[in-house]
Amino acid sequence: MTINQSLNGTELTIALAGRLDTTTSPELETALRTSLEGVTSLIFDMKELEYISSAGLRVLLSAQKTMNRQGKMKVVNVCELVNEVFEITGFTDILTIE
Amino acid sequence: MPTKSIREMSKFELMHYSLRARTFHAILVLSLVLCSFALGFGIFFYVRDAVTQVEHSVSSLSEMCADVIDGDQLRSYRDRVFADDETVLEDTGYRTLSSVLASVAQHNDLSSIFIGMPTPDALQFRFILNPDESNSTQKAGVTIDMDEGRTRTYQGIGDINNAIVLKLTDGTYACSAGAPVFASDGTIAGYVVCNVALTHIVEMSRTFVWQFVVVLAIITFIVAFFVTWHIKRTVAAPINRLATAAAQYVQDKREGKDTTDHFASLNIKTGDEIENLSLIMSDMEQDLSEYEKNLTATTAEKERIGAELDIASQIQEGMLPNIFPPFPDRHEFDIYATMHPAKEVGGDFYDFFLIDDDHLALVIADVSGKGVPAAMFMMASKILIYNYAVIDGTSPARILEKVNHTICLNNKADMFVTVWLGILELSTGRLRAANAGHEFPVVERVGAGYELLRDKHGVVIGAMDGVRYCDYDVELSAGDSIFVYTDGVPEATDRDNSQYGVERMLAALNRVKGAECRTILEAVKGDIDAFVGEAPQFDDVTMLGVRYNGAGMARKTLLARPEALPEVLAFVDAALEAAECAPKAQMQIDVAVEELFVNIASYAYGAERGTAVVGVGIDLPTRMATITFADSGTPYDPFAKADPDITLSAEERSVGGLGVFMVKKTMDEVAYEYKNGQNVTTIRKKI
């Protein structure tokens, strides 16, 4: 998995590519822990994310909770397969998906 | 016995063992002893004869003197001397007698001659006349004490003429004899006593000894030299030649020279035991040479046989399938087999082959006897079993019957073979087997471990024609395995002659239950080796292990830890991609596999390490993928937990249970069961 971060003022865009699973989600968790300070707007670009498991969902949920306190978060460009996971798990109701 | 080798000895030490030196010394010692005796006896007889002669002549002389002396006149002289009438000394007759006696003494080498008279008690002697007037102690009129010998002589008058040997006061010896001079009236007027010094006899015997010793020494040395020379010529020289030839023989042998006449060429003609010895040595050399040639030929022959045995061993090894895994594209079973022959070529064998796509034949056998005959019999048996199995591989019993019949047709050596033959139906797991006098197989049930299967035994193959065998079935479930072996396993003996035994074998198997067949066989062999230690291996050790993975299901055993996830996914994806699975279904299956495997990896064994077995099977006609997870951790049903409430807000939600929830949602079927000590989770999804 690759994680591309671009910070524009207080708006952070994270582009994810590849698989977000048990093995790779700790990477994202670490990245978020350091990057989220002072960010008021977090955007996950999932255009090239092919795969997500519950480990990835956990990181997204945790990010959502953080952003609920300091701003807002949205997920964009979700592919069909990943979106289905969001639907099944009710994450479509939690996350702002555009 | 010399403690050194003769090669290490100095010249001086060799002298000790020289026959010449020994002979020389022996002759010298012998001569010394003989001469000593001869000299002793010689001197004894010489002295005795000489003394007798002197005694005789002294006696004769004294008697002759006594005869010629006028007794009456002597009596008058005696009376006048004893009356101390010194005028008698000047008497003409007295003087004449004195000078006559002096002349007699001088002419007869007498040391002294005198006339005297013993006292009536014969203890003393009184001189009447002594020509030697210088001797004042014995002059006329002097009385002296007599020694005991002389006294006895005068007391026994009859022996008066016998001469006696006296030891004189100066330490010399003298011979003394006395004769009575009778007066006309028959009375004894006096005694004429003649003494001869024996000094000259001593002198003569001394000379005799000296001459004797010199002559004998010369003769002894001459004889010793001659005998030594003779021994050297007839004994020592031939023996030395033999010794030199023997040394040369040894040296030539070392240098590899091929000469065979070291002893024959000596040509020793002594005509005695030494010639005999040289002839024997010559014969021995010829015989040794012959023997050596034979030995060389025999050794070469043995080497040739050894090389051929090596080849036979290689051929035999090549006959046994020994590339593992033998069928890399077949996931229904895992198989491994080994044979460790005790001799170069063994009588044990194993075999396995696919009769058709659905039937795997398994063979383990042990031929009676060992070595080449056993190996040849083994080859025949193996080929027959294979051929009959391939022709009609439905009943192991029928196959064994046919093999038995064929072998019995031509079994002149009365050999036999024990065989266990099993045919595993891969689509159902049914193992049909028959046992011709072979060891009991061992069956492992998933979770339950290995147990001996006491199957029905038939007679060994080759014993008698027309024997019937019977088939029996063992239903193997996915994960079950079977282990067969030859008697070399339980009968492996350690140094104390105790046997390894079936119990130890089962214990070793159960220590590694569930492992790959290769690991299991290696563990058993390792356990046997540890048990046997340094003791020699008497019998072949042959083992065959097969694990049934289930119908068309590939299985992979991995350490249950999250790091193994990519391996699990690659294993599952490979099977899905091969079946051209739709990407969406594949991703859902991947997610499900990840969730379930990570669950096991994280929780099943707690802090312990454990393994998980992942199985993938795809039934192509129905396009249904089945994936199973098995672990022997804490019993846990992942699907029993209530579904999380997915309608809650982000702040109220936790991710617990979400993974399993996704599995339930995306898979067509999920199932969990706990059996034989294992958690078995199964998911199914149409692809």
Contacts between the chains, C-beta under 8 A, distances in Angstrom:
chain1	res1	chain2	res2	distance
A	21	B	565	7.3
A	21	B	594	5.6
A	22	B	562	5.7
A	22	B	565	5.8
A	22	B	594	5.9
A	22	B	598	4.9
A	23	B	562	7.0
A	23	B	563	7.7
A	23	B	565	5.7
A	23	B	566	6.6
A	50	B	587	7.4
A	51	B	587	5.8
A	51	B	590	6.6
A	51	B	591	7.4
A	52	B	591	7.7
A	53	B	590	8.0
A	53	B	591	5.0
A	53	B	594	4.8
A	53	B	595	6.4
A	53	B	659	6.8
A	53	B	662	7.8
A	54	B	591	7.9
A	54	B	595	5.9
A	54	B	655	6.0
A	54	B	658	4.6
A	54	B	659	3.5
A	54	B	662	6.3
A	55	B	594	7.8
A	55	B	598	7.3
A	55	B	659	7.9
A	57	B	655	6.0
A	57	B	658	6.0
A	58	B	655	4.0
A	58	B	658	7.7
A	61	B	650	6.2
A	61	B	653	6.4
A	61	B	655	5.9
A	64	B	650	4.7
A	65	B	650	5.8
A	65	B	651	6.2
A	68	B	650	6.4
A	68	B	651	6.6
A	80	B	584	7.6
A	81	B	583	7.3
A	81	B	584	5.9
A	81	B	587	5.0
A	84	B	584	7.5
A	84	B	588	7.9
A	85	B	591	6.9
A	85	B	662	6.7
A	88	B	661	7.7
A	88	B	662	5.8
A	88	B	665	4.6
A	88	B	666	6.7
A	89	B	646	6.1
A	89	B	658	5.6
A	89	B	661	6.8
A	89	B	662	6.1
A	90	B	646	2.7
A	90	B	647	6.4
A	90	B	648	8.0
A	93	B	646	7.5
A	93	B	647	7.0
A	94	B	649	6.8
A	94	B	650	4.3
A	94	B	653	6.8
A	95	B	650	7.9
